[in-house]
């Protein structure tokens, strides 16, 4: 994906702005509108991570002045009242700096280890096959079996747990 089409975030004391170039949109999230931030693997692409942000009011969404004609058309027919926002590492250039910036403006924000991969479990075997100009590594993993939810609580205004959010919404 081209870096020009990746989303970017700008943080200030009022909130943060999510710039979405491919849609020609700017979304503003006020700090007092954020109730919960969760971290986990993406639902569709399990090789990617995402933050899920629950809001108490929808973000302010504006169309850029020189927007493409199709983006201007679809802007008026889309739902702009969504209170659940997903920020993916695949589509957002500033993903890894999100937590550090949020910690400046919200209290009790938890640290996240981006290198931790709970999906793999225990390594059973690892074989490296070398061919003329390349090598292929084949790893076999015993998956980790757990009954806990795969998301981590990063921030919650009301000190709820991931289980509380899951039970409230019947899913995440």
PASEBA-1860 file (N, C-alpha, C; in nm, 3 decimals):
! residues 172
1> XXXXXXXX> 0.084/-0.117/0.000/0.000/0.000/0.000/0.088/0.124/0.000 ~ 0.051/0.219/-0.076/0.125/0.344/-0.088/0.115/0.424/0.041 ~ 0.222/0.490/0.079/0.221/0.568/0.203/0.130/0.691/0.192 ~ 0.100/0.736/0.071/0.009/0.850/0.056/-0.134/0.814/0.094 ~ -0.172/0.688/0.083/-0.309/0.647/0.114/-0.326/0.600/0.258 ~ -0.216/0.590/0.335/-0.226/0.549/0.475/-0.287/0.661/0.559 ~ -0.361/0.622/0.660/-0.421/0.718/0.752/-0.313/0.773/0.846 ~ -0.330/0.897/0.887/-0.238/0.958/0.984/-0.319/1.017/1.099
9> XXXXXXXX> -0.252/1.031/1.214/-0.316/1.086/1.332/-0.236/1.206/1.383 ~ -0.309/1.308/1.427/-0.248/1.426/1.488/-0.316/1.444/1.624 ~ -0.234/1.463/1.729/-0.284/1.471/1.866/-0.265/1.611/1.921 ~ -0.364/1.659/1.998/-0.351/1.784/2.071/-0.433/1.775/2.199 ~ -0.439/1.882/2.277/-0.503/1.873/2.409/-0.655/1.859/2.401 ~ -0.717/1.890/2.289/-0.862/1.874/2.274/-0.902/1.732/2.234 ~ -0.815/1.665/2.157/-0.846/1.532/2.106/-0.746/1.492/2.000 ~ -0.787/1.402/1.912/-0.698/1.367/1.801/-0.777/1.363/1.671
17> XXXXXXXX> -0.703/1.389/1.565/-0.760/1.393/1.430/-0.708/1.274/1.353 ~ -0.799/1.202/1.289/-0.765/1.091/1.201/-0.788/1.137/1.057 ~ -0.681/1.148/0.982/-0.686/1.191/0.843/-0.695/1.066/0.754 ~ -0.801/1.055/0.674/-0.822/0.940/0.587/-0.813/0.987/0.441 ~ -0.692/0.982/0.381/-0.673/1.037/0.246/-0.756/0.969/0.138 ~ -0.773/0.838/0.148/-0.844/0.766/0.041/-0.992/0.805/0.035 ~ -1.049/0.850/0.147/-1.189/0.895/0.149/-1.201/1.047/0.148 ~ -1.088/1.118/0.154/-1.088/1.264/0.162/-1.165/1.313/0.284
25> XXXXXXXX> -1.147/1.244/0.398/-1.219/1.279/0.520/-1.122/1.306/0.635 ~ -1.170/1.386/0.730/-1.099/1.412/0.855/-1.197/1.384/0.968 ~ -1.155/1.298/1.063/-1.237/1.262/1.177/-1.174/1.320/1.303 ~ -1.252/1.388/1.385/-1.203/1.444/1.511/-1.266/1.369/1.628 ~ -1.180/1.321/1.719/-1.224/1.250/1.839/-1.182/1.332/1.961 ~ -1.279/1.385/2.036/-1.248/1.460/2.158/-1.210/1.361/2.267 ~ -1.116/1.401/2.353/-1.072/1.311/2.461/-1.188/1.274/2.553 ~ -1.279/1.368/2.580/-1.390/1.336/2.670/-1.497/1.249/2.605
33> XXXXXXXX> -1.485/1.220/2.475/-1.580/1.131/2.408/-1.533/0.985/2.411 ~ -1.410/0.960/2.453/-1.355/0.824/2.453/-1.388/0.756/2.586 ~ -1.463/0.646/2.578/-1.497/0.567/2.697/-1.402/0.450/2.716 ~ -1.368/0.380/2.607/-1.290/0.257/2.617/-1.198/0.243/2.497 ~ -1.076/0.192/2.523/-0.984/0.156/2.415/-0.937/0.013/2.441 ~ -0.958/-0.075/2.344/-0.913/-0.214/2.350/-0.805/-0.236/2.245 ~ -0.721/-0.337/2.268/-0.617/-0.373/2.172/-0.625/-0.523/2.147 ~ -0.613/-0.564/2.021/-0.614/-0.705/1.987/-0.587/-0.727/1.840
41> XXXXXXXX> -0.599/-0.852/1.797/-0.577/-0.881/1.656/-0.702/-0.846/1.576 ~ -0.680/-0.810/1.451/-0.791/-0.776/1.363/-0.881/-0.896/1.342 ~ -1.008/-0.872/1.321/-1.104/-0.980/1.301/-1.082/-1.047/1.165 ~ -1.061/-0.967/1.058/-1.047/-1.024/0.925/-0.905/-1.069/0.895 ~ -0.806/-0.990/0.931/-0.667/-1.020/0.900/-0.593/-1.044/1.031 ~ -0.583/-1.169/1.072/-0.527/-1.201/1.203/-0.378/-1.173/1.214 ~ -0.312/-1.140/1.103/-0.171/-1.103/1.109/-0.153/-0.956/1.144 ~ -0.261/-0.884/1.163/-0.256/-0.742/1.195/-0.325/-0.715/1.327
49> XXXXXXXX> -0.288/-0.605/1.389/-0.346/-0.564/1.517/-0.430/-0.440/1.497 ~ -0.515/-0.414/1.597/-0.599/-0.296/1.590/-0.636/-0.247/1.728 ~ -0.666/-0.117/1.735/-0.726/-0.058/1.853/-0.874/-0.043/1.824 ~ -0.958/-0.077/1.921/-1.101/-0.057/1.908/-1.138/0.050/2.010 ~ -1.194/0.158/1.962/-1.227/0.272/2.048/-1.379/0.283/2.057 ~ -1.431/0.280/2.180/-1.573/0.300/2.205/-1.593/0.444/2.250 ~ -1.688/0.512/2.187/-1.713/0.653/2.213/-1.849/0.672/2.278 ~ -1.865/0.781/2.352/-1.997/0.813/2.407/-2.075/0.906/2.315
57> XXXXXXXX> -2.009/0.957/2.212/-2.076/1.035/2.106/-1.996/1.017/1.977 ~ -2.061/1.029/1.863/-1.990/1.009/1.736/-1.881/1.114/1.715 ~ -1.779/1.080/1.637/-1.675/1.179/1.605/-1.730/1.285/1.510 ~ -1.660/1.397/1.504/-1.693/1.501/1.407/-1.622/1.464/1.277 ~ -1.698/1.444/1.171/-1.642/1.401/1.043/-1.664/1.510/0.940 ~ -1.555/1.550/0.874/-1.563/1.654/0.771/-1.501/1.604/0.642 ~ -1.557/1.647/0.534/-1.506/1.617/0.401/-1.406/1.726/0.363 ~ -1.295/1.686/0.304/-1.195/1.785/0.261/-1.250/1.871/0.149
65> XXXXXXXX> -1.198/1.992/0.138/-1.250/2.090/0.044/-1.242/2.044/-0.102 ~ -1.131/1.988/-0.143/-1.114/1.946/-0.282/-1.130/1.794/-0.297 ~ -1.233/1.740/-0.235/-1.255/1.596/-0.237/-1.292/1.547/-0.377 ~ -1.254/1.423/-0.404/-1.289/1.358/-0.530/-1.441/1.348/-0.540 ~ -1.497/1.353/-0.660/-1.642/1.358/-0.678/-1.713/1.237/-0.617 ~ -1.654/1.118/-0.626/-1.718/0.999/-0.570/-1.717/1.003/-0.417 ~ -1.611/1.055/-0.358/-1.607/1.070/-0.213/-1.709/1.173/-0.165 ~ -1.730/1.278/-0.243/-1.833/1.377/-0.208/-1.972/1.314/-0.212
73> XXXXXXXX> -1.996/1.229/-0.309/-2.125/1.163/-0.323/-2.151/1.064/-0.210 ~ -2.053/0.978/-0.181/-2.073/0.875/-0.079/-2.069/0.931/0.063 ~ -2.010/1.047/0.081/-2.004/1.108/0.214/-2.144/1.132/0.271 ~ -2.237/1.172/0.188/-2.371/1.206/0.236/-2.459/1.085/0.259 ~ -2.422/0.968/0.208/-2.507/0.850/0.227/-2.452/0.754/0.332 ~ -2.335/0.782/0.388/-2.278/0.690/0.487/-2.323/0.724/0.627 ~ -2.315/0.625/0.716/-2.352/0.643/0.856/-2.239/0.715/0.929 ~ -2.267/0.836/0.977/-2.166/0.914/1.049/-2.193/0.915/1.199
81> XXXXXXXX> -2.275/0.823/1.247/-2.309/0.819/1.389/-2.246/0.700/1.461 ~ -2.148/0.637/1.399/-2.084/0.519/1.456/-2.005/0.556/1.581 ~ -2.026/0.482/1.690/-1.957/0.508/1.816/-1.851/0.402/1.847 ~ -1.821/0.317/1.750/-1.718/0.215/1.764/-1.622/0.230/1.646 ~ -1.499/0.265/1.676/-1.400/0.296/1.573/-1.286/0.195/1.581 ~ -1.239/0.148/1.466/-1.126/0.055/1.460/-1.008/0.125/1.392 ~ -0.892/0.119/1.458/-0.770/0.176/1.403/-0.672/0.061/1.385 ~ -0.642/0.027/1.261/-0.561/-0.090/1.227/-0.416/-0.052/1.199
89> XXXXXXXX> -0.324/-0.145/1.231/-0.183/-0.121/1.199/-0.158/-0.130/1.050 ~ -0.247/-0.192/0.977/-0.231/-0.205/0.832/-0.262/-0.074/0.759 ~ -0.357/0.002/0.810/-0.404/0.121/0.740/-0.358/0.252/0.802 ~ -0.296/0.249/0.921/-0.259/0.371/0.992/-0.109/0.382/1.009 ~ -0.052/0.488/0.955/0.092/0.510/0.960/0.140/0.533/1.104 ~ 0.062/0.598/1.188/0.102/0.634/1.324/0.057/0.534/1.429 ~ 0.028/0.411/1.390/-0.028/0.311/1.481/0.060/0.287/1.604 ~ 0.189/0.269/1.585/0.277/0.235/1.697/0.294/0.349/1.797
97> XXXXXXXX> 0.269/0.472/1.758/0.280/0.585/1.849/0.149/0.624/1.915 ~ 0.042/0.549/1.885/-0.090/0.582/1.938/-0.092/0.582/2.091 ~ -0.042/0.476/2.154/-0.047/0.464/2.300/0.030/0.578/2.367 ~ 0.151/0.607/2.320/0.232/0.714/2.381/0.160/0.848/2.375 ~ 0.092/0.877/2.266/0.019/1.003/2.256/-0.106/1.005/2.341 ~ -0.177/0.893/2.349/-0.298/0.886/2.431/-0.262/0.901/2.580 ~ -0.148/0.846/2.621/-0.106/0.855/2.761/-0.086/0.999/2.806 ~ -0.056/1.088/2.716/-0.037/1.229/2.751/-0.167/1.297/2.792
105> XXXXXXXX> -0.281/1.246/2.740/-0.409/1.316/2.757/-0.514/1.240/2.835 ~ -0.500/1.108/2.851/-0.597/1.029/2.926/-0.527/0.963/3.045 ~ -0.595/0.951/3.159/-0.533/0.889/3.276/-0.539/0.736/3.269 ~ -0.448/0.670/3.337/-0.449/0.523/3.354/-0.451/0.445/3.223 ~ -0.374/0.488/3.125/-0.363/0.416/2.999/-0.255/0.309/3.015 ~ -0.289/0.184/2.980/-0.199/0.071/2.996/-0.101/0.060/2.879 ~ 0.020/0.013/2.909/0.121/-0.011/2.806/0.085/-0.137/2.726 ~ 0.125/-0.142/2.602/0.101/-0.257/2.515/0.235/-0.306/2.461
113> XXXXXXXX> 0.255/-0.438/2.464/0.374/-0.498/2.404/0.336/-0.540/2.262 ~ 0.380/-0.461/2.163/0.345/-0.488/2.024/0.413/-0.613/1.970 ~ 0.520/-0.659/2.033/0.595/-0.775/1.985/0.536/-0.906/2.034 ~ 0.452/-0.902/2.136/0.392/-1.023/2.190/0.291/-1.081/2.091 ~ 0.299/-1.211/2.067/0.208/-1.277/1.974/0.148/-1.398/2.046 ~ 0.027/-1.381/2.097/-0.038/-1.487/2.174/-0.088/-1.602/2.088 ~ -0.097/-1.582/1.958/-0.157/-1.683/1.872/-0.069/-1.805/1.854 ~ 0.063/-1.789/1.862/0.152/-1.899/1.827/0.159/-2.008/1.932
121> XXXXXXXX> 0.161/-1.976/2.059/0.170/-2.079/2.162/0.313/-2.128/2.180 ~ 0.335/-2.260/2.158/0.466/-2.322/2.181/0.522/-2.374/2.048 ~ 0.650/-2.342/2.021/0.716/-2.388/1.900/0.748/-2.537/1.914 ~ 0.700/-2.620/1.819/0.724/-2.765/1.822/0.847/-2.800/1.740 ~ 0.854/-2.747/1.616/0.970/-2.776/1.532/0.995/-2.660/1.437 ~ 1.122/-2.653/1.393/1.161/-2.548/1.299/1.261/-2.607/1.201 ~ 1.229/-2.603/1.072/1.316/-2.655/0.966/1.350/-2.544/0.869 ~ 1.477/-2.538/0.831/1.519/-2.440/0.732/1.566/-2.517/0.609
129> XXXXXXXX> 1.502/-2.489/0.497/1.536/-2.555/0.371/1.604/-2.452/0.281 ~ 1.730/-2.480/0.246/1.806/-2.386/0.163/1.808/-2.435/0.019 ~ 1.776/-2.342/-0.069/1.784/-2.368/-0.212/1.888/-2.274/-0.269 ~ 1.909/-2.275/-0.395/2.019/-2.201/-0.459/2.036/-2.058/-0.407 ~ 1.935/-1.974/-0.420/1.948/-1.834/-0.380/1.853/-1.795/-0.268 ~ 1.783/-1.890/-0.211/1.686/-1.855/-0.108/1.676/-1.964/-0.003 ~ 1.610/-1.932/0.103/1.584/-2.032/0.207/1.440/-2.017/0.254 ~ 1.382/-2.130/0.292/1.245/-2.134/0.340/1.247/-2.190/0.481
137> XXXXXXXX> 1.181/-2.121/0.573/1.174/-2.168/0.712/1.032/-2.216/0.737 ~ 1.021/-2.341/0.784/0.891/-2.399/0.816/0.886/-2.420/0.967 ~ 0.790/-2.354/1.030/0.773/-2.368/1.175/0.640/-2.433/1.204 ~ 0.638/-2.521/1.303/0.514/-2.585/1.349/0.493/-2.543/1.494 ~ 0.373/-2.492/1.520/0.341/-2.438/1.652/0.224/-2.515/1.712 ~ 0.229/-2.536/1.842/0.114/-2.589/1.916/0.036/-2.466/1.963 ~ -0.087/-2.448/1.914/-0.161/-2.326/1.948/-0.189/-2.318/2.098 ~ -0.192/-2.195/2.147/-0.224/-2.174/2.287/-0.375/-2.186/2.305
145> XXXXXXXX> -0.416/-2.269/2.395/-0.558/-2.285/2.426/-0.589/-2.202/2.550 ~ -0.687/-2.114/2.536/-0.722/-2.028/2.649/-0.871/-1.998/2.645 ~ -0.925/-1.972/2.760/-1.066/-1.937/2.768/-1.085/-1.786/2.785 ~ -0.974/-1.712/2.793/-0.985/-1.568/2.809/-1.008/-1.501/2.674 ~ -1.059/-1.380/2.677/-1.082/-1.304/2.555/-0.949/-1.253/2.500 ~ -0.933/-1.248/2.368/-0.803/-1.213/2.308/-0.770/-1.063/2.310 ~ -0.857/-0.978/2.363/-0.832/-0.835/2.364/-0.774/-0.792/2.497 ~ -0.700/-0.682/2.494/-0.643/-0.624/2.616/-0.706/-0.488/2.639
153> XXXXXXXX> -0.735/-0.459/2.765/-0.790/-0.330/2.800/-0.676/-0.229/2.805 ~ -0.686/-0.125/2.725/-0.586/-0.019/2.723/-0.634/0.096/2.812 ~ -0.762/0.130/2.799/-0.818/0.241/2.878/-0.968/0.219/2.891 ~ -1.021/0.247/3.010/-1.165/0.250/3.029/-1.198/0.359/3.130 ~ -1.283/0.450/3.092/-1.321/0.563/3.176/-1.389/0.517/3.305 ~ -1.460/0.404/3.300/-1.539/0.357/3.415/-1.477/0.235/3.482 ~ -1.353/0.204/3.449/-1.276/0.094/3.510/-1.343/-0.042/3.492 ~ -1.398/-0.065/3.374/-1.459/-0.194/3.342/-1.351/-0.286/3.286
161> XXXXXXXX> -1.384/-0.414/3.276/-1.293/-0.512/3.218/-1.335/-0.542/3.075 ~ -1.250/-0.616/3.003/-1.283/-0.659/2.867/-1.409/-0.745/2.870 ~ -1.422/-0.829/2.972/-1.541/-0.915/2.985/-1.668/-0.832/3.000 ~ -1.660/-0.722/3.076/-1.777/-0.635/3.092/-1.820/-0.575/2.957 ~ -1.724/-0.530/2.878/-1.755/-0.474/2.746/-1.812/-0.582/2.655 ~ -1.751/-0.699/2.658/-1.797/-0.812/2.575/-1.940/-0.850/2.611 ~ -1.972/-0.860/2.740/-2.106/-0.897/2.783/-2.208/-0.786/2.753 ~ -2.166/-0.662/2.765/-2.257/-0.549/2.736/-2.299/-0.549/2.590
169> XXXX> -2.201/-0.568/2.498/-2.227/-0.560/2.355/-2.252/-0.695/2.289 ~ -2.241/-0.804/2.364/-2.257/-0.940/2.310/-2.152/-0.968/2.202 ~ -2.034/-0.914/2.219/-1.924/-0.933/2.125/-1.840/-0.807/2.119 ~ -1.731/-0.818/2.045/-1.644/-0.701/2.029/-1.620/-0.678/1.881
END
